[in-house]
Amino acid sequence: MIAETVCSAVSAAGLGIAVVTAYRKRFLTAARLAAYSLVPIGLVMTGVVGWLADTALSPTAWAGFGVLGAAWLLFAGTRAVERRRAGADADRKAAGRAGRAERAGRDAVAPTASAPSLGGTARGTARPGARPSATPRAADAAEDFSDIEAILKKHGI
């Protein structure tokens, strides 16, 4: 009974504020205030407020909320343990794969198999169209820096 009275008073006060706001020619704000003010009285009329008041004062309802909280904690706890175990299993599998790859690398049949990608072939001949290995890379680096210096000078840096 008290909850219904409080909700009705809140609605009446909100509608009064909405009328004053509309008088000040702020119609959009007044309409929004009126909408918010009608919510408590609508809840009283549908019986939700009475149900909530009965629920809030019921020890059985509070015990039910406690049981729901315990269930949620169990779900969350088991999920966390499951994720932790999955991460540990993945780490162990990755470590096992790395160990197998390392052992396979030591026992490789053709250790120079990747030599063509480095610029030469397995026989030591250069690729066609490749630069001779006698030219130092320092000259290339100096040319790159001269381009950068020219750009910086152009911008006054």
Backbone as a ProteinNet text record, in pm:
[ID]
protein_1_A
[PRIMARY]
MIAETVCSAVSAAGLGIAVVTAYRKRFLTAARLAAYSLVPIGLVMTGVVGWLADTALSPTAWAGFGVLGAAWLLFAGTRAVERRRAGADADRKAAGRAGRAERAGRDAVAPTASAPSLGGTARGTARPGARPSATPRAADAAEDFSDIEAILKKHGI
[TERTIARY]
82.6	0	88.1	193.8	282.7	357.4	400.1	474.2	388	257.8	167.5	151.9	145.9	130.8	255.8	372.4	497.4	508.4	475.4	482.8	385.4	265.5	167.6	217.2	278.5	331.4	446.3	533.2	644.7	590.7	488.8	429.7	366.7	294.8	230.3	335.8	441.5	547.6	615.4	641.5	704.5	617.9	486.7	396.2	389.1	397	399.9	523.9	638.5	762.7	753.3	689	672.3	585.7	481.9	395.7	474.2	554.5	635.9	735.6	794.9	892.2	824.4	702.9	629.3	592.9	562.9	531.7	651.5	773.5	895.8	934	842.4	857.2	967.1	986.5	1078.8	993.4	927.5	827.3	886.8	1000.5	1063	1104.9	1165.7	1206.3	1083.8	977.8	854.9	790.9	791.1	733.9	814.7	945.8	1030.6	1007.4	994.8	967	830.9	732.6	599.9	605.8	683.6	696.7	759.8	868.2	931.5	837.4	755.5	664.9	551.3	513.5	402.5	444.3	574.1	620.7	583.6	607.6	572.3	422.9	337	193.5	148.8	214.5	184.4	222.7	334.4	375.9	279.5	226.9	128.2	1.5	-42.7	-168.7	-159.2	-40.5	-26.1	-4.2	23.8	43.7	188.1	277.9	418.9	474	434.5	485.3	442.2	315.9	269.3	344.9	367.8	442	584.7	649.7	786.1	790.8	690.7	688.3	672.9	586.3	569.8	697.9	765.1	887.7	1001.5	1011.6	1120.4	1109	989.9	971.1	957.9	977.3	960	1095	1110.5	1236.9	1258.8	1150.5	1163.8	1220.4	1175.6	1227.1	1376.6	1418.4	1560	1643	1589	1659.7	1674	1569.7	1575.5	1682.3	1691.6	1797.8	1935.3	1948.6	2075.4	2111.5	2011.3	2035.1	2075.5	2008.5	2045.4	2188.6	2226	2362.8	2465.1	2434.1	2525.3	2539.9	2429	2434.9	2522.2	2506.8	2586.9	2734.6	2766.6	2906.4	2964.4	2883.8	2931.6	2957.7	2864.4	2885.8	3012.5	3028.7	3144.9	3274.3	3272.3	3392	3433.7	3337.3	3371.7	3419.5	3364.9	3408.2	3553	3586.7	3722.7	3823.1	3787.8	3876.8	3892.4	3782.4	3787.6	3879.2	3870.9	3957.5	4103.5	4128.1	4265.7	4325.6	4246.3	4296.6	4320.3	4230.8	4247.4	4374.3	4404	4526.3	4649.9	4645.8	4760.8	4782.7	4673.5	4685.8	4744.3	4701.9	4753.5	4902.3	4943.8	5085.7	5168.6	5115.7	5188.8	5199.5	5092.1	5095.9	5194.6	5196	5288.8	5432.8	5458.4	5593.2	5635	5542.8	5572.2	5602.7	5525.1	5548.3	5683.5	5718.9	5847.4	5962.9	5950	6054.5	6070.2	5957.7	5964.4	6026	5991.9	6047.7	6198	6239.6	6383	6457.8	6403	6468	6469.5	6361.9	6356.7	6458	6480.1	6577	6718.8	6750.6	6885.4	6907.6	6803.5	6815.7	6777.7	6785.9	6741.9	6830.3	6768.5	6841.2	6915.4	6852	6913.3	6915.3	7015	7016.9	7031.1	7082.4	7097.4	6983.5	6873.2	6761.3	6704.9	6723.9	6670.5	6771.4	6883.1	6985	6935.5	6850.6	6806	6730.7	6660.9	6588.1	6681.8	6805.6	6901.6	6985.8	6969.3	7042	7129.7	7156.8	7239.6	7168.1	7223	7162.9	7245.3	7203.7	7274.9	7415.3	7435.9	7567.3	7658.3	7604.9	7689.8	7685.1	7606.4	7598.6	7493.6	7514.1	7421.1	7302.1	7192.5	7072.3	7097.8	7031.4	7047.2	6982.6	7052.3	7000.8	7028.6	7092.8	7122.7	7249.8	7263.2	7384.1	7500.2	7617.6	7732.6	7754.6	7801.2	7819.1	7938.6	8019.6	8137.6	8100.9	7983.8	7946.9	7904	7963.4	7930	7792.4	7727.9	7594.6	7605.9	7721.6	7739.4	7709.2	7743.8	7715.8	7565.5	7489.8	7344.9	7286.3	7339.8	7289.6	7317.9	7435.8	7469.2	7375	7340	7246.9	7110.2	7067.2	6937.6	6936.7	7045.6	7050.8	7058.8	7122.6	7129.3	6989.9	6908.1	6769.9	6693.1	6713.2	6644.9	6692.5	6824	6877.2	6819.8	6804.2	6748.5	6604	6528.2	6389.8	6382.7	6467.4	6470.3	6511.5	6610.9	6653.5	6542.6	6468.7	6359.6	6253.3	6230.5	6129.2	6186.8	6316	6378	6408.7	6429.3	6458.8	6606.5
-118.2	0	126.1	124.5	240.6	255.1	142.7	148.4	210.9	178.2	235.3	385.5	427.6	569.9	647.4	590.9	657.4	669.6	564.6	568.2	670.5	679.8	777.8	919.3	942.6	1075.7	1112.7	1016.9	1041.9	1076.1	1005.6	1033.3	1172	1207.7	1339.2	1450.3	1433.5	1534.1	1546.6	1435	1437.1	1504.2	1478.9	1543.9	1694.1	1733.8	1876.6	1943.6	1878.9	1932.9	1939.2	1840.5	1840.3	1957.5	1991.3	2104.6	2234.9	2251.2	2372.4	2381.5	2269.4	2267.7	2303.3	2255.3	2288.6	2436.9	2493.9	2635.4	2720	2667.5	2737.9	2711.9	2654.2	2627.1	2526	2430.7	2319.2	2193.7	2182.3	2079.1	1938.8	1925.7	1793.3	1741.1	1826	1786	1756.7	1836.5	1815.6	1681.4	1647.9	1519.6	1403.5	1418.1	1312.5	1297.5	1409.1	1404.4	1340.7	1372.4	1313.1	1162	1118.2	974.1	905.1	963	904.3	905.9	1010.6	1023.2	923.3	880.4	785.4	641.6	612.4	475.3	424.6	498.4	444.6	417	505.8	483.4	365.3	347.5	231.3	101.6	101.9	-17.4	-47.4	56.2	35.6	-25	26.6	-19.1	-163.9	-207.3	-345.2	-443.7	-395.7	-484.3	-524.6	-473	-507.9	-457.5	-338.8	-281	-366	-410.1	-496	-627.3	-683.8	-809.8	-790.1	-679.1	-651.7	-628.4	-558.3	-533.7	-664.7	-752.7	-883.4	-965.8	-956.5	-1032.8	-979.3	-848.9	-789.1	-822.6	-846.9	-876	-1024.9	-1107.1	-1251.4	-1319.7	-1392.2	-1464.3	-1575.3	-1635	-1739.7	-1682.4	-1561.7	-1498.7	-1469.1	-1419.6	-1391.7	-1519.1	-1625.4	-1754.3	-1800.4	-1776.4	-1810.9	-1731.1	-1600.3	-1518.6	-1569.2	-1614.9	-1671.7	-1797.5	-1884.2	-2007.6	-1973.7	-1874.6	-1833.6	-1777.9	-1701.7	-1649.6	-1760.8	-1861.7	-1974.8	-2051.6	-2067.3	-2136.3	-2058.2	-1925.1	-1843.6	-1855.1	-1853	-1867.3	-2002.1	-2107.9	-2239.3	-2240.6	-2182.2	-2176.2	-2098.3	-1981.1	-1897.4	-1965.9	-2030.8	-2098.8	-2214.2	-2295.5	-2407.7	-2358.9	-2248.6	-2193.7	-2144.4	-2078.6	-2028.5	-2143.8	-2249.6	-2366.1	-2431.7	-2439.2	-2500	-2420.7	-2288.9	-2205.9	-2218.8	-2224.7	-2236.6	-2369.7	-2476.2	-2607.2	-2609.5	-2548.9	-2546.1	-2470.8	-2360.2	-2284.6	-2364	-2435.7	-2516.2	-2631.6	-2693.2	-2800.9	-2748.3	-2630.9	-2572.9	-2542.1	-2492.3	-2464	-2591.8	-2697.5	-2825.1	-2878.9	-2868.9	-2917.5	-2837.1	-2704.6	-2620.2	-2653.5	-2676.4	-2711.7	-2845.8	-2938.6	-3068.6	-3055.6	-2971	-2949.1	-2882.4	-2785.5	-2716.7	-2813.7	-2901.5	-3000.4	-3096.2	-3140	-3229.3	-3158.5	-3029.9	-2955.4	-2935.9	-2912	-2895.4	-3024.7	-3136	-3265.9	-3294.3	-3257.7	-3280.7	-3191.6	-3068.4	-2977.7	-3029.9	-3094	-3149.4	-3269.3	-3343.3	-3463.2	-3437.9	-3312.7	-3280.1	-3347.6	-3391.3	-3459.1	-3358.1	-3244.3	-3143.3	-3009.7	-2985.1	-2862.1	-2735.9	-2744.3	-2626.2	-2615.7	-2675.1	-2673.1	-2532.7	-2444.7	-2310.3	-2213.5	-2260.6	-2174.1	-2096.3	-2150.5	-2070.4	-1944.3	-1950.2	-1831.9	-1725.8	-1761.9	-1666.9	-1602.3	-1640.3	-1574.6	-1667.5	-1783.7	-1877.3	-2010.4	-2100.2	-2231.9	-2328.1	-2451	-2551	-2573.9	-2551.2	-2573.7	-2451	-2338.9	-2222.2	-2126.9	-2150.5	-2058.7	-1954.4	-1839.8	-1730.1	-1742.9	-1682.3	-1681.9	-1590.9	-1617.8	-1526.5	-1391.9	-1284.5	-1150.5	-1099.1	-1177.2	-1133.5	-1050.5	-959.6	-879	-966.6	-935.4	-1012.4	-985.4	-1084	-1072.7	-985.9	-942.4	-862.6	-718.1	-669.4	-530.5	-521.4	-430	-418.8	-357	-395.4	-342	-202.7	-162.7	-30.6	78.9	55.6	154.2	171.8	61.6	69.8	147.6	125.2	193.3	343	381.4	522.8	590.2	521.7	577.8	599	504.5	517.7	638.3	660.5	772.8	904.9	906.1	1031	1071.6	975.1	1006.4	1062.8	1005	1051.3	1191.2	1215.6	1348.1	1451.2	1416	1509.8	1543.8	1446.4	1471.6	1561.3	1533.8	1616.2	1759.8	1779.3	1913.8	1987.6	1913.8	1974.3	2030.8	1962.7	2006.3	2095.5	2128.8	2220.3	2159.9	2030.8	1963.5	1931.3
0	0	0	79.1	84.1	-47.5	-109	-235	-344.2	-348	-447.3	-426.6	-301.4	-270.5	-312	-283.1	-320.3	-471.5	-544	-690.4	-747.7	-690.5	-737.1	-712	-596.4	-565.1	-658.8	-689.3	-781.3	-919.9	-964.3	-1095.4	-1098.5	-992.6	-988.2	-988.8	-911.8	-908.6	-1044.7	-1109.3	-1240.8	-1344.7	-1339.1	-1433.7	-1407.5	-1280.5	-1248.7	-1305.2	-1291.7	-1347.6	-1499.7	-1561.3	-1707.2	-1752.1	-1674.8	-1709.9	-1701.7	-1596.1	-1582.9	-1697.3	-1735.6	-1845.4	-1977.9	-1998.4	-2120.4	-2122.6	-2007	-1997.1	-2039.6	-2017.5	-2056.2	-2201.3	-2276.6	-2420.4	-2452.7	-2363.6	-2388.7	-2402	-2515.2	-2532.9	-2542.8	-2607.2	-2619.4	-2482.1	-2402.6	-2267.8	-2182.2	-2197.5	-2120.8	-2156.6	-2284.3	-2326.3	-2269.4	-2267.7	-2212.4	-2061.8	-1989.9	-1846.1	-1818.4	-1900.5	-1882.5	-1903	-2000.7	-2025.6	-1905.8	-1852.8	-1733.8	-1613.6	-1602.7	-1488.3	-1493.3	-1609.5	-1622.4	-1593.6	-1593.7	-1570.1	-1430.7	-1321.6	-1189.1	-1172.9	-1223.2	-1208.3	-1295.2	-1408.5	-1492.6	-1423.5	-1353.1	-1278.3	-1164.3	-1099.6	-992.6	-1050.7	-1164.6	-1223.7	-1273.2	-1315.9	-1363	-1249.5	-1129.1	-1015.9	-993.2	-1071.9	-1058.8	-926	-885.6	-761.3	-642.1	-641.6	-532.8	-528.6	-645.3	-651.6	-601.5	-642.8	-598.4	-447.6	-394.4	-250.1	-174.5	-224.5	-159.8	-170.5	-282.9	-304.2	-216.4	-205.4	-128	20.2	68.8	210.5	238.4	138	153.9	176.9	286.7	308.6	206	158.4	56.7	-72.4	-109.9	-231.2	-216.8	-99.6	-77.7	-78.5	-26.2	-31	-176.6	-255.4	-398.3	-471.3	-437.9	-498.1	-456.1	-332.7	-286.6	-363.3	-386.2	-463	-606	-665.8	-801.7	-805.4	-703	-695.9	-683.2	-601	-585.1	-716.8	-788.7	-918.4	-1016.4	-1016.3	-1106.7	-1071	-941	-899.8	-942.8	-933.1	-977.5	-1127.3	-1204.1	-1349.5	-1383	-1321.3	-1350	-1306.2	-1190.6	-1142.1	-1231.1	-1272.2	-1359.5	-1495.3	-1542.8	-1671	-1661.4	-1549.9	-1532	-1524.7	-1451.1	-1441.2	-1577.8	-1651.8	-1785	-1877.2	-1872.8	-1956.6	-1915.1	-1785.4	-1737.2	-1781	-1770.8	-1814.2	-1963.9	-2040.9	-2186.3	-2223.2	-2152.7	-2178.8	-2144.2	-2032.4	-1991.7	-2089.3	-2134.9	-2232.8	-2363.4	-2405.5	-2529.6	-2515.6	-2398.1	-2375.5	-2380	-2319	-2320.9	-2462.6	-2540.1	-2678.6	-2762.2	-2743.1	-2818.7	-2782.5	-2654.7	-2612.4	-2672.6	-2678.5	-2739.3	-2887.3	-2956.7	-3099.5	-3121.8	-3036.5	-3051.4	-3029.8	-2931.6	-2906.7	-3023.2	-3079.9	-3195.8	-3315.5	-3335.6	-3448.6	-3431.5	-3307	-3281.4	-3309.6	-3265.3	-3292.6	-3441.6	-3510.6	-3654.6	-3726.3	-3675.6	-3737.4	-3724	-3612.6	-3594.4	-3685.3	-3713.8	-3795.2	-3940.6	-3986.1	-4121.4	-4224.1	-4332	-4437.9	-4523	-4553.4	-4639.2	-4564.7	-4482.3	-4403.6	-4487.9	-4610.7	-4696.4	-4795.5	-4766.9	-4860.6	-4879.1	-4783.3	-4797.2	-4857.5	-4905	-4962.5	-5084.3	-5174	-5287.7	-5244	-5134.6	-5091.6	-5036.1	-5003.3	-4951.5	-5060.2	-5183	-5291.9	-5372.5	-5329	-5403.9	-5413.4	-5491.4	-5501.1	-5418.7	-5416	-5336.7	-5391	-5519.5	-5579.7	-5566.9	-5518.3	-5500.3	-5617.6	-5721.1	-5834.2	-5806.2	-5860.8	-5838.1	-5931.4	-5891.9	-5977.2	-6095.1	-6207.5	-6319.9	-6286.2	-6319.3	-6295.2	-6155	-6072.9	-5937.1	-5937.6	-5841.4	-5830.7	-5787.8	-5834.3	-5787.1	-5639	-5570	-5425.7	-5389.6	-5487.2	-5459	-5424.2	-5468.5	-5437.7	-5292.1	-5222.5	-5080.5	-5060.5	-4954.7	-4923.9	-4862	-4820.7	-4761.2	-4862.7	-4990	-5094.2	-5111.2	-5106	-5117.8	-5000.9	-4882.9	-4764.9	-4774.1	-4827.4	-4841.7	-4939.8	-5049.2	-5146.3	-5082.3	-5000.2	-4934.6	-4842.1	-4770	-4676.8	-4751	-4869.9	-4945.8	-4993	-5027.6	-5065	-4946.2	-4832.2	-4711.6	-4675.7	-4685.9	-4657.1	-4751.4	-4878.9	-4977.3	-4941.5	-4898.3	-4860.6	-4738.8	-4639.5	-4519.3	-4548.9	-4636.4	-4672.3	-4746.6	-4827.8	-4905.5	-4810.6	-4700.6	-4604.5	-4495.7	-4504.6	-4409.8	-4275.5	-4273.8	-4145.9	-4138.9
[MASK]
+++++++++++++++++++++++++++++++++++++++++++++++++++++++++++++++++++++++++++++++++++++++++++++++++++++++++++++++++++++++++++++++++++++++++++++++++++++++++++++

